[in-house]
């Protein structure tokens, strides 16, 4: 499975390492992903998701059911 957040859709970005002499080399900015289990009281089951830390904060704010509905509508979860 790739390094993509299942709630927000965040994925790694490409950028440059810039040295003091202004030499540039390619690098990747990885997403801070965590494997986390969430309890969904509507379906009475535990859900395992690979989410970014901002995705965890989003779930805490709006709730797991709403976050899952939005992620499915945006195509982040199939």
Secondary structure, 3 states (H helix, E strand, C coil): CCCECCCCCCECEEEEEECCCCCEEEEEECCCEEEEEEEECCCCEEEEEEEEHHHHHHHHHHCHHHHHHHHHHHCCCC
